[in-house]
Amino acid sequence: MGESIEVCLGCGKKLNNVLQFEVFTFTPGQYVCSECTKKFKKQLTEIRNGALEIIIRNRSLNEKFDEFVESEEIFDHLDTHSFYLHGSHQAREYMFSLLEEVHRFAYHATFECHLFCDMFENADPMFFSDRYFLTNSVIKTIGAWEKLLRFHCLYFEVQLDRDPKNNSLSRLQKKMNKTEFKQTNLYSEYIRLKSNNSFGEIDKARKNNDHNVSYHLEGKNFLELSELAEMILENTSALYNGIDEALELLTKRTRLATRKFNNDFGLVNKIEENDKIFKKKALKIKSKFNLEDISQINQLSVDYISWASNRLDEVSSWKIRYSHPPMISIYYRLIDVAVRVHESARSLGYSAELFEQAVNLNYADLDKHWVNFDGMNYRYFIHSALLRIYGVYDKLGMIIQDLFEVELGNVTFEAVIEQIRVTDGDDRFLNSLPPLKLCNRILSTVAYKKLYDSRQDFFHLLILQDFMKPQYKEVIDTELIIAIIENCKMIYQLIDSLDIALVHFHQIGTYHQNTKI
């Protein structure tokens, strides 16, 4: 989608020349004034140095993780007939795994800030944009906080909701304020970051990217985005400190838990360990996978960006400035949707390339092949695609609210469709309309459920692949890729259905455009 740049991306002052760029293929650093060029050179250096200072801490933190594992002999001396033995051991292993996940998320968020700077200065058209990595960093910072607070909820025996989505950061904090958690250094850091709005700005950015308009359309200049990167590093530094403290806590006390408690609250990693069953599943999954599907959705994603841009240009040219439904807002959001699906499709394409490279290099564990930073492997890009497609549904939910005059605010796609289903009445008129019929069908598909469960595991719980044999991981990854591709196709069907529903408004707008007043 070609766009014009008339102002400096740094300070917003008017540039001498109007410049053109294509989304994801331009270097933002070329479009700043001379004053901002000097300022940003210093700021980018500070962000990079700050990121590297945090990343250097990985070595000492990994050593502490290793020391903890080596010292775990407590259960060898417990009464084997204890009602709590097995359940407590499971809970303890789960809590330790949560800390490993917090570390991985915080580390990723940190190196993504470094890549944000790199791509601003020297973008690679065959790689990803500065904002792509900043978006990832925002999501993982909030995800790391949620997992770390979940650890403390388990440690201080706070009552959790069985649905992970209901264990939001704000709800967890309210519950933990009544416990000894308030005496931890992490609590002080968390409150400080909330007080200076460092945490709040990141959380706001995450919610906007999930539900509203993403960075590439929100009009934020680089100064605001670089300040966000600095806030992220302030948070990831606190998260590293929090992991350190949490490991100390875990050495001092064991949470007593029954097997039932662990099952009820998802503390058991349900991994298929039967080779015979898994091989059968592997054959079934791999038979459904076609590499050409990734190329197809990549091409479609480019076509839909162009289509949405043309639609927006059309409705923007009408003499009708205000309409109900709000046509300009809807197509503006649809551009956002199209761009996010494009990012997702490109992520899958890049993931496939890394996977093939790892195979050709004869890696026994394909995870070990990475680019730029350790851990940036083929699965990193699968999860980048997963997060975007899941967020696209919530954006489509906002469009459906506009179209069908439902005011629910920033809620999930599922919540929007459920509310319409409940309030539609006995005649079920709205639910009989093609867009909503399609929405209900999407929610019932295996592909959507796989997408939903994978995202919940990623953001709220644990990632199952981290506990699997290499050959198992690759099959589960392929299953997720298939689900993402299927969801891309369903999203395009839903976009087409929404556009058809808006066709008569186009006819009215065109009539007024061609009618002399």
Backbone torsions as a table, in degrees:
resi	resn	phi	psi	omega
1	MET	NA	109.9	-179.7
2	GLY	-71.3	137.7	178.6
3	GLU	-136.4	157.7	177.7
4	SER	-100.9	140.3	174.2
5	ILE	-113.5	113.8	-178.1
6	GLU	-108.8	-15.6	-177.8
7	VAL	-125.8	158.4	178.0
8	CYS	-62.4	132.9	179.5
9	LEU	-71.3	-9.9	179.4
10	GLY	-92.7	-60.8	-173.8
11	CYS	-104.4	-15.4	179.4
12	GLY	90.0	1.5	178.2
13	LYS	-72.0	152.3	-177.9
14	LYS	-67.0	133.8	177.6
15	LEU	-82.9	157.7	178.6
16	ASN	-65.6	-36.1	-178.8
17	ASN	-124.6	142.3	174.3
18	VAL	-76.8	128.3	-176.9
19	LEU	-113.3	153.2	179.2
20	GLN	-113.8	146.4	173.7
21	PHE	-150.2	164.1	174.9
22	GLU	-109.5	139.4	-179.8
23	VAL	-56.1	131.3	176.8
24	PHE	74.6	0.0	-178.1
25	THR	-122.7	13.7	-179.5
26	PHE	-117.6	159.1	176.6
27	THR	-100.2	107.3	-175.9
28	PRO	-55.3	-34.8	-177.4
29	GLY	-60.2	-16.5	178.6
30	GLN	-78.6	-13.5	-172.5
31	TYR	-114.8	43.7	174.2
32	VAL	-126.6	154.3	-179.4
33	CYS	-72.9	169.9	-176.1
34	SER	-63.1	-36.1	179.1
35	GLU	-63.7	-46.0	-178.2
36	CYS	-69.0	-31.3	178.4
37	THR	-57.6	-45.5	179.2
38	LYS	-66.8	-44.3	-177.9
39	LYS	-62.7	-44.5	-175.7
40	PHE	-71.8	-28.9	178.0
41	LYS	-59.2	-43.4	178.8
42	LYS	-68.9	-44.2	-177.2
43	GLN	-65.3	-41.8	178.9
44	LEU	-63.2	-39.4	178.2
45	THR	-62.6	-42.2	-180.0
46	GLU	-65.2	-40.6	179.1
47	ILE	-65.5	-45.7	179.3
48	ARG	-60.8	-46.8	-179.7
49	ASN	-62.8	-40.1	177.9
50	GLY	-62.7	-40.7	178.6
51	ALA	-64.2	-44.6	-178.2
52	LEU	-66.5	-34.9	177.5
53	GLU	-62.1	-37.2	178.2
54	ILE	-73.1	-44.2	-177.9
55	ILE	-61.6	-34.7	178.6
56	ILE	-58.3	-27.2	-178.8
57	ARG	-71.3	-10.5	-179.3
58	ASN	-57.0	-40.9	-175.7
59	ARG	-60.0	-51.0	-178.5
60	SER	-66.6	-36.2	179.9
61	LEU	-68.9	-40.7	177.1
62	ASN	-63.1	-36.0	177.3
63	GLU	-63.8	-38.1	178.6
64	LYS	-68.4	-37.5	175.0
65	PHE	-60.6	-44.9	-179.2
66	ASP	-64.1	-42.2	179.1
67	GLU	-62.4	-38.4	180.0
68	PHE	-63.8	-45.5	-179.7
69	VAL	-60.3	-43.5	-178.4
70	GLU	-66.3	-29.7	-176.8
71	SER	-90.0	-0.9	-176.1
72	GLU	-77.0	83.6	178.5
73	GLU	-120.9	5.6	-173.4
74	ILE	-59.7	-37.5	-175.0
75	PHE	-77.4	-13.3	176.6
76	ASP	-70.8	-19.6	-174.9
77	HIS	-109.0	3.3	179.8
78	LEU	-85.2	158.9	177.0
79	ASP	-64.7	117.2	-176.7
80	THR	-66.8	-13.4	178.7
81	HIS	-93.8	2.4	-178.6
82	SER	-62.8	136.9	179.6
83	PHE	-62.8	-27.2	-174.2
84	TYR	-99.8	-5.7	-170.7
85	LEU	-56.2	-59.4	-174.6
86	HIS	-64.4	-45.3	-178.6
87	GLY	-63.6	-40.4	-179.6
88	SER	-67.3	-37.8	178.2
89	HIS	-63.8	-44.2	177.5
90	GLN	-59.5	-47.1	-177.9
91	ALA	-62.3	-39.8	-179.5
92	ARG	-65.4	-43.3	177.3
93	GLU	-62.3	-40.3	179.9
94	TYR	-64.3	-43.7	-179.0
95	MET	-64.2	-39.1	176.3
96	PHE	-63.8	-42.2	178.6
97	SER	-63.4	-35.8	176.2
98	LEU	-59.4	-42.7	179.9
99	LEU	-65.0	-37.3	175.8
100	GLU	-62.8	-39.3	178.5
101	GLU	-67.2	-40.8	177.2
102	VAL	-59.3	-43.5	179.4
103	HIS	-61.0	-46.3	-178.4
104	ARG	-63.2	-44.4	179.5
105	PHE	-62.5	-46.0	-178.3
106	ALA	-65.0	-39.5	177.4
107	TYR	-64.3	-46.0	178.2
108	HIS	-60.1	-46.6	-179.2
109	ALA	-59.0	-33.9	-179.3
110	THR	-71.3	-50.0	-178.7
111	PHE	-70.7	-22.6	176.1
112	GLU	-69.1	-30.6	173.5
113	CYS	-66.3	-38.3	177.0
114	HIS	-62.8	-44.6	-179.9
115	LEU	-67.9	-31.9	174.7
116	PHE	-56.4	-44.9	178.0
117	CYS	-66.2	-44.4	-178.5
118	ASP	-59.0	-46.0	-176.3
119	MET	-73.3	-24.9	175.4
120	PHE	-67.4	-42.1	-177.0
121	GLU	-79.1	-36.4	-173.7
122	ASN	-149.8	78.8	-177.0
123	ALA	-68.9	148.2	176.8
124	ASP	-113.8	113.4	-178.2
125	PRO	-57.0	-25.2	-179.6
126	MET	-89.9	-1.2	179.6
127	PHE	-112.8	-132.9	-176.2
128	PHE	-134.2	163.0	-172.2
129	SER	-80.7	167.1	175.9
130	ASP	-58.4	-40.0	-175.8
131	ARG	-75.3	-25.4	174.2
132	TYR	-58.0	-47.8	-177.4
133	PHE	-75.0	-33.2	177.3
134	LEU	-66.7	-38.6	176.4
135	THR	-60.5	-47.0	177.4
136	ASN	-58.4	-42.1	-177.6
137	SER	-63.9	-41.8	178.5
138	VAL	-60.4	-48.9	-178.2
139	ILE	-60.4	-44.4	-175.3
140	LYS	-73.7	-29.2	176.1
141	THR	-63.8	-47.4	178.8
142	ILE	-67.4	-39.6	177.5
143	GLY	-61.3	-39.0	178.8
144	ALA	-64.5	-43.1	177.7
145	TRP	-61.5	-43.0	-178.3
146	GLU	-62.9	-42.8	179.9
147	LYS	-67.7	-38.1	-179.6
148	LEU	-68.9	-39.1	177.2
149	LEU	-70.3	-31.9	175.1
150	ARG	-63.2	-41.0	176.0
151	PHE	-56.0	-48.4	-177.0
152	HIS	-68.6	-30.3	174.9
153	CYS	-62.9	-43.1	178.1
154	LEU	-66.8	-41.8	-177.2
155	TYR	-65.2	-45.0	-178.0
156	PHE	-93.1	12.5	172.5
157	GLU	57.9	47.6	174.7
158	VAL	-85.0	140.4	-178.7
159	GLN	-70.4	122.0	178.2
160	LEU	-97.4	156.6	172.0
161	ASP	-84.8	145.5	-178.1
162	ARG	-67.5	-25.1	175.9
163	ASP	-92.2	113.7	-177.5
164	PRO	-54.5	-29.9	-178.5
165	LYS	-64.4	-23.8	-179.7
166	ASN	-87.0	-2.7	177.0
167	ASN	-97.3	58.8	-178.5
168	SER	-70.4	163.8	-179.3
169	LEU	-57.7	-42.9	-177.6
170	SER	-66.4	-39.9	179.5
171	ARG	-68.4	-41.3	179.4
172	LEU	-63.4	-41.5	-177.8
173	GLN	-63.7	-42.2	-180.0
174	LYS	-59.4	-40.6	-179.9
175	LYS	-69.9	-40.4	-176.2
176	MET	-75.3	-18.0	177.9
177	ASN	-63.0	-16.0	-179.6
178	LYS	-95.8	8.1	-176.6
179	THR	-120.9	-177.0	178.0
180	GLU	-70.8	-4.1	176.5
181	PHE	-55.7	-31.4	-178.9
182	LYS	-63.6	-16.2	-179.3
183	GLN	-91.6	-2.8	-178.4
184	THR	-84.6	157.2	175.1
185	ASN	-66.0	-33.0	-179.8
186	LEU	-61.2	-41.3	179.3
187	TYR	-59.0	-45.8	179.7
188	SER	-60.5	-42.6	179.5
189	GLU	-65.2	-42.9	-178.6
190	TYR	-62.1	-45.5	179.3
191	ILE	-65.2	-39.5	178.6
192	ARG	-62.1	-44.9	-178.8
193	LEU	-67.1	-31.9	176.2
194	LYS	-73.6	-37.2	-177.8
195	SER	-67.5	-39.4	-179.6
196	ASN	-88.9	6.7	175.2
197	ASN	71.1	8.8	177.8
198	SER	-65.0	-43.4	176.9
199	PHE	-71.2	-42.9	-175.9
200	GLY	-60.3	-40.5	179.8
201	GLU	-65.0	-37.7	178.8
202	ILE	-68.9	-43.3	179.3
203	ASP	-63.9	-39.8	177.0
204	LYS	-62.5	-43.8	179.0
205	ALA	-62.2	-41.1	179.4
206	ARG	-62.9	-44.3	-179.4
207	LYS	-67.2	-39.3	177.6
208	ASN	-63.7	-43.3	179.7
209	ASN	-65.0	-33.0	-179.9
210	ASP	-77.9	-38.6	-170.6
211	HIS	-114.0	-39.4	-172.0
212	ASN	-105.0	-132.2	-174.7
213	VAL	-98.1	131.3	-177.1
214	SER	-73.7	170.5	-176.9
215	TYR	-53.8	-39.9	-172.0
216	HIS	-68.1	-14.5	178.8
217	LEU	-118.1	-9.2	-172.0
218	GLU	-76.8	-13.6	177.4
219	GLY	84.9	11.2	178.9
220	LYS	-73.0	136.4	177.1
221	ASN	-87.4	172.4	-173.8
222	PHE	-65.9	-29.2	178.8
223	LEU	-59.2	-45.5	179.3
224	GLU	-65.7	-40.0	-178.4
225	LEU	-69.9	-38.5	178.9
226	SER	-68.5	-33.9	175.1
227	GLU	-64.9	-36.1	176.8
228	LEU	-64.3	-40.8	177.7
229	ALA	-61.2	-39.8	178.6
230	GLU	-64.5	-39.3	177.3
231	MET	-64.6	-39.0	178.6
232	ILE	-60.3	-44.8	179.8
233	LEU	-64.3	-35.4	176.0
234	GLU	-62.3	-38.9	178.9
235	ASN	-72.2	-42.6	-178.0
236	THR	-68.0	-31.8	174.8
237	SER	-62.8	-42.9	177.5
238	ALA	-64.8	-36.5	178.9
239	LEU	-65.6	-41.8	176.9
240	TYR	-59.7	-44.0	177.5
241	ASN	-62.3	-39.1	-179.5
242	GLY	-65.1	-37.5	177.6
243	ILE	-63.8	-44.7	179.0
244	ASP	-56.1	-48.8	-178.9
245	GLU	-66.3	-39.4	-178.6
246	ALA	-64.6	-37.7	176.4
247	LEU	-62.2	-38.6	177.0
248	GLU	-63.2	-43.7	179.0
249	LEU	-60.5	-41.4	-175.9
250	LEU	-67.5	-25.8	177.4
251	THR	-75.7	-17.6	-174.4
252	LYS	-95.2	-24.1	-173.8
253	ARG	-150.6	149.7	176.6
254	THR	-115.1	131.0	176.9
255	ARG	-75.8	121.6	175.8
256	LEU	-76.7	130.7	-177.8
257	ALA	-150.6	146.1	175.9
258	THR	-93.8	165.3	176.7
259	ARG	-61.3	-37.7	-179.5
260	LYS	-62.1	-43.9	178.2
261	PHE	-58.4	-45.8	-178.7
262	ASN	-62.4	-41.7	179.2
263	ASN	-68.2	-40.9	-177.8
264	ASP	-64.2	-34.4	-173.4
265	PHE	-112.0	21.2	171.5
266	GLY	67.7	32.0	-179.7
267	LEU	-91.9	6.2	179.8
268	VAL	-112.6	126.5	177.7
269	ASN	-82.4	106.4	-176.3
270	LYS	-84.8	88.8	-176.7
271	ILE	-111.3	130.0	177.1
272	GLU	-71.7	117.8	-176.7
273	GLU	-112.3	6.2	178.2
274	ASN	-87.7	110.7	-175.6
275	ASP	-57.8	-41.2	-177.1
276	LYS	-63.0	-46.8	179.7
277	ILE	-65.3	-41.2	-176.8
278	PHE	-68.0	-37.9	178.7
279	LYS	-63.8	-38.2	177.6
280	LYS	-64.4	-42.6	178.1
281	LYS	-64.5	-39.8	-179.3
282	ALA	-61.0	-43.9	179.4
283	LEU	-62.3	-41.3	-179.2
284	LYS	-65.1	-44.6	-178.2
285	ILE	-67.8	-47.0	-176.8
286	LYS	-66.2	-26.5	178.2
287	SER	-69.5	-21.8	-179.3
288	LYS	-88.4	-14.0	-173.2
289	PHE	-89.1	130.7	177.4
290	ASN	-132.1	117.1	-178.3
291	LEU	-57.9	-27.6	-179.2
292	GLU	-64.9	-25.6	178.7
293	ASP	-61.4	-35.4	179.1
294	ILE	-65.8	-42.9	177.5
295	SER	-62.7	-38.5	-178.3
296	GLN	-64.8	-47.3	-178.9
297	ILE	-71.1	-26.0	174.4
298	ASN	-62.7	-46.6	179.8
299	GLN	-66.4	-42.3	178.0
300	LEU	-60.0	-39.3	-177.5
301	SER	-62.7	-37.9	176.9
302	VAL	-66.4	-43.7	-179.6
303	ASP	-62.1	-39.8	-176.8
304	TYR	-73.7	-30.2	174.1
305	ILE	-62.9	-45.1	178.9
306	SER	-63.4	-43.5	179.8
307	TRP	-61.2	-48.9	-177.8
308	ALA	-63.9	-38.2	178.3
309	SER	-63.7	-42.5	178.6
310	ASN	-65.1	-40.5	178.0
311	ARG	-62.2	-43.2	179.9
312	LEU	-64.0	-42.0	177.5
313	ASP	-59.7	-39.8	-178.8
314	GLU	-64.2	-52.1	-176.6
315	VAL	-69.4	-27.7	178.4
316	SER	-70.2	-22.5	-178.0
317	SER	-86.0	-9.6	-177.5
318	TRP	-67.7	154.1	174.4
319	LYS	-73.0	-23.1	177.8
320	ILE	-74.3	113.9	-177.7
321	ARG	-91.4	-27.1	-178.6
322	TYR	-125.6	132.0	-179.3
323	SER	-142.3	159.7	174.3
324	HIS	-133.4	111.8	8.7
325	PRO	-70.5	160.1	-177.7
326	PRO	-74.2	94.9	-171.7
327	MET	-62.4	-44.5	-179.0
328	ILE	-61.1	-44.7	179.3
329	SER	-61.6	-42.4	-178.4
330	ILE	-63.3	-47.3	-177.9
331	TYR	-74.5	-26.6	173.5
332	TYR	-63.8	-44.0	177.3
333	ARG	-65.8	-35.2	-179.9
334	LEU	-68.2	-31.3	172.1
335	ILE	-61.6	-44.6	178.5
336	ASP	-58.4	-46.3	178.5
337	VAL	-58.7	-47.4	-177.6
338	ALA	-62.1	-40.2	179.9
339	VAL	-67.7	-40.3	179.9
340	ARG	-67.0	-37.9	176.1
341	VAL	-65.7	-37.0	177.1
342	HIS	-61.0	-44.8	176.6
343	GLU	-59.2	-42.1	-179.6
344	SER	-63.9	-44.9	-179.9
345	ALA	-62.9	-42.9	179.0
346	ARG	-66.1	-34.7	177.8
347	SER	-62.5	-42.9	178.2
348	LEU	-64.3	-40.0	178.8
349	GLY	-61.9	-43.4	-179.9
350	TYR	-68.7	-36.7	177.2
351	SER	-60.5	-43.0	179.6
352	ALA	-62.5	-37.8	178.4
353	GLU	-64.8	-45.0	179.4
354	LEU	-64.6	-39.2	178.6
355	PHE	-60.0	-47.5	-179.3
356	GLU	-63.7	-40.3	178.0
357	GLN	-61.2	-43.4	-179.2
358	ALA	-63.2	-38.8	177.6
359	VAL	-64.2	-46.5	-178.5
360	ASN	-65.8	-27.5	178.9
361	LEU	-87.1	2.3	175.4
362	ASN	63.5	36.9	173.8
363	TYR	-70.4	130.8	175.8
364	ALA	-69.0	-39.5	175.1
365	ASP	-114.6	109.2	-173.6
366	LEU	-64.6	-17.7	176.4
367	ASP	-59.6	-27.4	-171.3
368	LYS	-75.5	-9.6	176.8
369	HIS	-91.6	119.1	-176.2
370	TRP	-140.0	167.1	177.5
371	VAL	-123.8	147.2	175.6
372	ASN	66.4	-61.2	-179.3
373	PHE	-134.3	144.0	177.2
374	ASP	-54.9	129.6	-178.4
375	GLY	101.4	-12.0	179.2
376	MET	-89.2	68.5	-175.1
377	ASN	-102.1	-170.5	-176.5
378	TYR	-60.8	-32.5	-179.1
379	ARG	-71.6	-29.6	175.9
380	TYR	-53.8	-43.5	-176.7
381	PHE	-79.0	-27.3	172.8
382	ILE	-63.9	-45.0	179.9
383	HIS	-68.4	-31.8	174.9
384	SER	-62.8	-39.3	176.8
385	ALA	-67.4	-43.0	179.9
386	LEU	-56.8	-49.7	-176.7
387	LEU	-62.4	-37.5	-178.8
388	ARG	-71.2	-44.1	-179.1
389	ILE	-66.1	-39.1	177.0
390	TYR	-62.5	-42.7	178.2
391	GLY	-65.2	-32.2	178.7
392	VAL	-60.1	-39.7	179.1
393	TYR	-61.2	-40.9	178.7
394	ASP	-66.2	-34.7	175.4
395	LYS	-66.1	-40.5	176.7
396	LEU	-64.8	-32.7	175.5
397	GLY	-61.8	-37.6	176.8
398	MET	-66.2	-38.4	178.0
399	ILE	-65.0	-41.7	179.0
400	ILE	-64.4	-36.3	175.1
401	GLN	-60.1	-44.1	178.5
402	ASP	-63.1	-43.6	-174.4
403	LEU	-69.5	-40.1	-174.8
404	PHE	-106.8	16.6	173.6
405	GLU	55.8	50.0	175.7
406	VAL	-112.4	130.7	-178.1
407	GLU	-116.4	93.8	-179.3
408	LEU	-116.8	-10.8	-179.0
409	GLY	77.8	-152.0	-176.2
410	ASN	-81.0	78.0	176.9
411	VAL	-117.7	171.6	-176.8
412	THR	-76.1	162.8	175.4
413	PHE	-55.4	-45.0	-179.3
414	GLU	-60.6	-41.1	-178.2
415	ALA	-65.5	-38.1	178.8
416	VAL	-63.4	-49.8	-177.6
417	ILE	-65.2	-38.9	179.4
418	GLU	-65.3	-41.2	179.8
419	GLN	-64.0	-41.5	177.8
420	ILE	-65.5	-38.9	179.6
421	ARG	-62.9	-40.9	-177.3
422	VAL	-72.5	-40.4	-173.6
423	THR	-90.9	-1.9	-174.7
424	ASP	-68.6	-23.4	-179.9
425	GLY	87.4	179.0	-175.7
426	ASP	-66.7	-30.8	-176.9
427	ASP	-75.1	-17.4	176.0
428	ARG	50.6	41.2	-177.5
429	PHE	-64.4	-50.8	-177.3
430	LEU	-61.2	-43.0	-178.2
431	ASN	-68.8	-12.9	177.8
432	SER	-87.2	-11.1	-179.8
433	LEU	-73.8	144.2	-174.7
434	PRO	-50.7	-45.5	-178.9
435	PRO	-60.3	-42.3	-177.7
436	LEU	-77.4	-31.4	173.4
437	LYS	-61.2	-41.3	179.5
438	LEU	-67.4	-39.9	178.1
439	CYS	-59.9	-45.6	179.4
440	ASN	-64.3	-35.9	178.2
441	ARG	-68.2	-41.6	178.9
442	ILE	-57.5	-45.9	-177.7
443	LEU	-62.4	-22.5	-177.7
444	SER	-92.8	-4.8	-175.2
445	THR	-79.6	153.4	176.4
446	VAL	-63.6	-38.4	-178.1
447	ALA	-62.7	-42.5	-180.0
448	TYR	-67.7	-42.6	-179.9
449	LYS	-62.3	-37.2	177.1
450	LYS	-65.4	-42.9	178.0
451	LEU	-60.7	-47.4	-178.4
452	TYR	-60.8	-50.9	-177.8
453	ASP	-63.3	-39.9	-179.0
454	SER	-65.5	-39.2	179.2
455	ARG	-68.7	-39.5	179.0
456	GLN	-64.7	-42.5	176.8
457	ASP	-60.4	-44.8	-177.2
458	PHE	-63.5	-48.3	-171.0
459	PHE	-86.7	-37.2	-172.9
460	HIS	-105.1	-34.5	-170.7
461	LEU	-115.8	-125.0	179.3
462	LEU	-125.1	154.4	178.9
463	ILE	-90.0	116.4	-172.8
464	LEU	-59.0	-34.9	-176.9
465	GLN	-59.3	-24.2	-178.9
466	ASP	-68.2	-12.0	-176.7
467	PHE	-116.4	16.3	-174.4
468	MET	-113.5	160.8	170.6
469	LYS	-67.2	152.6	-178.5
470	PRO	-51.3	-45.3	-177.5
471	GLN	-67.5	-28.6	176.7
472	TYR	-71.1	-44.4	-177.5
473	LYS	-57.5	-42.5	-176.4
474	GLU	-63.4	-35.6	179.5
475	VAL	-69.8	-44.5	179.0
476	ILE	-64.2	-37.3	176.6
477	ASP	-62.8	-43.4	178.8
478	THR	-62.7	-40.1	177.9
479	GLU	-60.5	-40.6	179.5
480	LEU	-69.3	-40.2	177.4
481	ILE	-59.1	-45.0	178.7
482	ILE	-58.8	-43.2	180.0
483	ALA	-63.8	-41.4	179.2
484	ILE	-63.6	-44.0	179.0
485	ILE	-61.2	-45.6	179.4
486	GLU	-61.7	-38.7	178.4
487	ASN	-68.9	-35.5	174.8
488	CYS	-58.5	-45.8	-179.2
489	LYS	-63.4	-41.9	179.6
490	MET	-67.3	-34.9	177.6
491	ILE	-63.9	-42.2	178.0
492	TYR	-63.9	-37.8	175.9
493	GLN	-62.6	-41.3	-179.9
494	LEU	-68.1	-39.3	176.4
495	ILE	-60.1	-45.3	178.6
496	ASP	-60.4	-41.9	-179.2
497	SER	-65.7	-40.8	177.5
498	LEU	-64.9	-39.5	179.8
499	ASP	-64.6	-41.5	177.9
500	ILE	-61.9	-39.3	179.1
501	ALA	-64.1	-23.4	-178.1
502	LEU	-97.5	-0.6	-174.3
503	VAL	-58.2	-42.8	-176.8
504	HIS	-65.9	-26.3	174.4
505	PHE	-69.3	-34.3	175.6
506	HIS	-63.9	-39.2	-179.8
507	GLN	-64.7	-41.4	178.1
508	ILE	-65.2	-44.8	-179.4
509	GLY	-62.9	-41.5	179.2
510	THR	-65.9	-38.2	178.8
511	TYR	-60.6	-48.5	-180.0
512	HIS	-65.6	-34.2	-179.9
513	GLN	-64.8	-35.2	-176.2
514	ASN	-95.1	-0.5	-178.9
515	THR	-98.0	126.5	179.2
516	LYS	-75.1	140.9	178.1
517	ILE	-110.2	NA	NA
